[in-house]
Amino acid sequence: MAHFRRLSVLFPSKMAKAPCYAQIRNILAGLDPVEMEQAFRLHAEGLSRSEAGDLKQLAVDGKSLRGSFDALKDKKATQLLSVFATADRIVLAHVEIDDKTNEIPVAQALIRDLKLENCLFTFDALHCQKRTFEAAAAVGSRVVVQVKDNQPSLVGALENMAAATVPAETCASSEKSRNRQEYRHVEMFPSDGILDLPEWDDYALVALRVYRKTWIKDTKTGGWDRREDISWYITNEPARTAEFYAAAIRGHWTIENRDHRVRDGAFAEDASRIRVNPGICARVRSIALNIFRFNRVENVANEHWRNAMSIDRALAYNGL
């Protein structure tokens, strides 16, 4: 209310006075999700810093808006599939997943709709599907995807190949924090034509075995719990180094750490009980998060507090 005149100059409207909470809610609920998404994608494209010629790495993953369920209307929580530029930490696009379908065909349709060339899409094991590779190849992009037991014949072929051959290249890395230490070892196998699985020959040009050893500190006892696991990945992006693939695999999880967790922690997205058109507010949160990232903000919660103290700070952001 105190800044209504100033905001009316910066963002012209026909409103004679500042809207109340209920009016803002009704305006947002009445927006067209398709038009909102189109506007969002144009804005996100303008914030992306990747230069032409770079292989842009994009993580694709879904998230439930947990508080959007409506028990009275027997409506499940809305699911939103997002595309996240891991280098810029910019959300590029979303699409809502209908109750009658799942992430797999929605992700494939989204890749075709975005038409993003020279990109490397990264996925979890749910998307280890030939059609996902085909959708990316159709727009001139590539895929790195985890392989799990949902593709048992492929897992078996990868393990047999590793038993009979040696990796062409390896790399190792480690990370330490106060309560967690992790060691990772990545082995790269050029697998084109040697998997003895012809139906995957066009997609599994390179196979990657990732060995992780993790120590997690038990804050109650002070001891360290040790965990080990081995994961397989395949990609149709050939002629890269083991370090490149290791960074791409690690980079995929930035969509969890730098998008999903931030949305729940700083924006309280899971706690939101908006049930009418909840995808609109999710996109508004993405716009705010993208502007923060574009302005090199690291601590989003702290930035919220600072902006509440001074509207001048909020209006000074680049990318508004």
C-alpha positions in Angstrom: 0.0 0.0 0.0 2.8 2.4 1.0 4.5 1.9 -2.4 1.4 1.7 -4.6 2.1 5.0 -6.5 5.7 4.1 -7.2 4.9 0.6 -8.3 2.1 2.0 -10.6 4.7 4.1 -12.4 7.1 1.2 -12.9 4.4 -1.4 -13.7 1.4 0.5 -15.2 -2.1 -0.8 -14.6 -5.7 0.5 -14.4 -6.0 -0.1 -10.7 -7.0 2.9 -8.7 -5.8 1.5 -5.4 -3.7 -1.3 -4.1 -5.4 -4.7 -4.4 -6.2 -6.7 -1.3 -4.9 -10.3 -0.8 -8.1 -11.8 -2.0 -8.0 -9.8 -5.2 -4.4 -10.8 -5.9 -5.3 -14.4 -5.3 -8.3 -14.2 -7.7 -6.1 -12.5 -10.4 -3.5 -15.2 -10.2 -6.1 -18.0 -10.1 -7.7 -16.6 -13.2 -4.6 -16.5 -15.4 -4.2 -18.9 -18.3 -1.5 -21.4 -17.5 -0.5 -21.8 -21.2 -0.1 -18.0 -21.7 1.7 -17.7 -18.4 4.1 -20.5 -19.4 4.8 -18.8 -22.8 5.6 -15.5 -21.0 7.8 -17.4 -18.5 9.8 -19.2 -21.2 10.6 -15.9 -23.0 11.7 -14.3 -19.7 13.9 -17.3 -18.8 15.5 -17.4 -22.2 16.6 -13.7 -21.7 18.2 -14.6 -18.4 20.2 -17.6 -19.7 23.9 -16.7 -20.1 25.1 -19.7 -22.2 26.9 -18.6 -25.3 26.3 -20.0 -28.8 28.3 -23.1 -29.5 28.3 -24.3 -25.8 26.8 -27.6 -25.1 24.1 -26.6 -22.6 23.4 -29.1 -19.8 19.8 -29.3 -18.8 18.4 -31.4 -16.0 14.8 -32.6 -16.3 12.9 -33.7 -13.2 9.4 -33.6 -11.7 8.2 -32.2 -8.4 4.9 -32.5 -6.6 3.2 -29.4 -5.2 2.4 -31.4 -2.1 0.0 -28.9 -0.5 -2.1 -28.5 -3.7 -4.2 -31.7 -3.1 -7.9 -31.3 -2.5 -9.5 -34.1 -0.5 -13.0 -32.7 -0.9 -12.8 -32.8 -4.7 -10.7 -36.0 -4.7 -7.9 -34.2 -6.5 -4.3 -35.3 -6.2 -1.4 -32.9 -5.7 -0.3 -31.2 -8.9 2.9 -32.5 -10.4 5.2 -30.1 -12.4 8.0 -31.2 -14.7 10.8 -28.7 -15.0 13.8 -28.1 -17.2 16.7 -26.6 -15.3 19.9 -25.1 -16.8 22.6 -26.5 -14.4 25.3 -23.9 -15.3 23.1 -20.8 -15.0 20.8 -22.4 -12.4 17.9 -21.0 -14.4 14.5 -22.8 -14.7 13.8 -22.7 -18.4 10.3 -24.3 -18.7 7.6 -26.3 -16.9 4.7 -28.5 -17.8 2.0 -29.9 -15.6 1.6 -33.7 -15.5 -2.0 -34.8 -15.9 -3.3 -37.5 -13.6 -4.0 -39.7 -16.6 -0.3 -39.8 -17.7 3.2 -39.8 -16.1 6.6 -38.0 -16.5 7.9 -40.1 -19.4 5.7 -39.1 -22.3 5.4 -35.5 -20.9 9.2 -35.1 -20.8 9.5 -36.4 -24.4 6.8 -34.0 -25.6 8.5 -31.1 -23.7 11.8 -31.8 -25.4 10.1 -31.7 -28.8 8.2 -28.5 -27.9 11.2 -26.6 -26.7 13.3 -27.4 -29.8 16.5 -26.7 -28.0 19.6 -27.6 -30.1 23.0 -28.6 -28.9 21.9 -29.5 -25.4 22.7 -32.4 -23.1 19.5 -33.5 -21.2 20.1 -35.4 -18.0 17.5 -37.7 -16.5 17.0 -40.1 -13.7 16.4 -43.8 -14.4 12.7 -43.4 -15.0 13.5 -41.8 -18.3 15.8 -44.6 -19.6 13.6 -45.0 -22.7 14.5 -45.2 -26.4 11.8 -42.6 -27.3 13.5 -40.1 -24.9 16.7 -40.4 -26.9 14.8 -40.1 -30.1 13.0 -37.0 -28.9 16.3 -35.3 -28.1 18.0 -36.4 -31.3 15.1 -35.0 -33.3 15.9 -31.5 -32.1 19.7 -31.9 -32.3 20.4 -32.7 -28.7 21.8 -35.6 -26.6 20.9 -37.5 -23.4 22.6 -38.8 -20.3 20.4 -41.1 -18.3 20.8 -43.4 -15.3 20.1 -47.1 -15.8 18.4 -49.2 -13.2 16.4 -52.4 -12.9 13.5 -51.0 -15.0 15.8 -52.0 -17.9 17.1 -55.4 -16.7 18.5 -56.5 -20.0 20.4 -53.3 -20.4 21.8 -53.5 -16.9 22.9 -57.1 -17.5 24.6 -56.2 -20.8 26.5 -53.3 -19.1 27.7 -55.5 -16.3 28.8 -58.2 -18.8 30.7 -55.6 -20.9 32.5 -54.2 -17.8 33.6 -57.8 -16.9 35.1 -58.4 -20.3 36.7 -55.0 -21.0 38.6 -52.3 -19.3 37.5 -48.7 -19.1 38.9 -46.3 -21.7 39.3 -43.6 -19.1 38.6 -43.0 -15.4 38.5 -40.0 -13.1 37.9 -39.5 -9.4 36.8 -36.7 -7.1 35.8 -36.1 -3.5 33.8 -33.7 -1.5 33.9 -32.9 2.2 31.5 -31.0 4.5 31.0 -30.9 8.2 28.8 -34.0 8.4 29.4 -35.7 5.0 32.3 -36.9 3.0 32.0 -38.5 -0.4 34.4 -40.1 -2.8 33.4 -40.8 -6.5 35.1 -42.9 -9.1 33.8 -42.7 -12.7 34.8 -45.3 -15.4 34.0 -44.6 -19.1 33.4 -47.4 -21.5 32.9 -46.7 -25.2 30.1 -49.2 -25.7 29.0 -48.6 -29.3 28.3 -52.0 -30.9 29.8 -54.2 -28.1 26.8 -54.4 -25.7 25.4 -57.4 -27.5 22.1 -55.6 -27.3 21.4 -54.3 -30.9 18.2 -52.3 -29.9 20.4 -50.0 -27.7 23.3 -49.6 -30.1 22.1 -46.1 -31.3 21.6 -44.8 -27.7 24.3 -46.4 -25.5 27.3 -45.0 -27.4 29.1 -44.5 -24.1 28.5 -46.3 -20.8 29.5 -44.9 -17.4 30.0 -46.7 -14.1 30.0 -44.5 -11.1 31.2 -45.9 -7.8 30.4 -43.8 -4.7 31.7 -44.2 -1.2 30.0 -42.0 1.4 30.6 -41.3 5.1 27.7 -39.6 6.9 28.3 -38.4 10.5 25.8 -39.5 13.1 25.3 -36.3 15.2 24.0 -38.3 18.2 27.0 -40.7 18.5 29.7 -38.8 16.7 30.4 -41.9 14.6 30.5 -42.1 10.8 28.2 -44.4 8.8 29.7 -45.7 5.6 27.6 -46.3 2.4 28.7 -47.7 -1.0 26.8 -47.9 -4.2 27.4 -48.4 -8.0 25.3 -46.7 -10.6 25.2 -47.1 -14.4 24.6 -44.4 -17.0 24.4 -44.3 -20.7 24.7 -41.5 -23.2 24.5 -40.9 -27.0 27.0 -38.0 -26.6 30.3 -39.5 -27.8 33.9 -38.3 -27.8 33.9 -36.6 -24.4 36.2 -37.2 -21.4 35.4 -39.0 -18.2 35.6 -35.7 -16.4 33.0 -34.2 -18.7 30.5 -37.1 -18.0 31.2 -37.0 -14.3 30.4 -33.3 -14.2 27.2 -33.9 -16.2 26.0 -36.7 -13.8 26.9 -34.6 -10.8 25.3 -31.6 -12.3 21.9 -33.3 -12.7 21.3 -33.2 -9.0 21.5 -29.3 -8.9 17.8 -29.4 -9.9 17.2 -31.0 -6.5 19.7 -29.0 -4.4 19.4 -25.6 -6.2 15.7 -25.7 -7.3 13.5 -28.1 -5.5 15.0 -27.7 -2.0 15.2 -24.0 -2.3 11.5 -23.8 -3.4 10.5 -25.8 -0.3 12.9 -24.0 2.1 12.8 -20.4 1.1 9.5 -20.3 -0.7 7.6 -22.8 1.4 6.2 -24.3 -1.8 5.2 -27.7 -0.3 3.3 -25.9 2.5 1.3 -23.8 0.1 -2.4 -24.8 0.2 -3.3 -23.1 -3.1 -5.5 -25.6 -4.9 -7.0 -23.5 -7.7 -4.5 -23.2 -10.6 -1.4 -23.9 -8.3 0.9 -24.0 -11.3 0.6 -20.3 -11.7 2.1 -19.5 -8.3 4.8 -22.2 -9.0 5.7 -20.2 -12.1 5.8 -17.0 -10.1 8.2 -18.6 -7.7 10.4 -19.7 -10.6 10.5 -16.1 -12.0 11.6 -14.9 -8.6 14.2 -17.6 -8.3 15.5 -17.0 -11.8 15.9 -13.3 -11.1 17.8 -14.1 -7.9 20.1 -16.5 -9.8 20.6 -14.0 -12.6 21.8 -11.5 -9.9 24.2 -14.0 -8.4 22.1 -14.5 -5.2 23.3 -17.5 -3.2 21.2 -17.3 0.0 17.6 -16.9 -1.2 16.1 -16.9 2.3 18.4 -14.1 3.5 17.6 -12.2 0.3 13.9 -12.4 1.1 14.5 -10.7 4.5 16.7 -8.0 3.0 14.1 -7.2 0.3 11.4 -7.0 3.0 13.4 -4.3 4.6 13.9 -2.2 1.5 11.8 -2.2 -1.7 14.6 -0.3 -3.4 16.8 -3.4 -3.1 14.1 -5.5 -4.8 13.5 -3.0 -7.6 17.3 -2.8 -8.3 17.6 -6.3 -9.6 18.7 -6.8 -13.2 16.2 -8.9 -15.2 13.0 -7.6 -13.8 
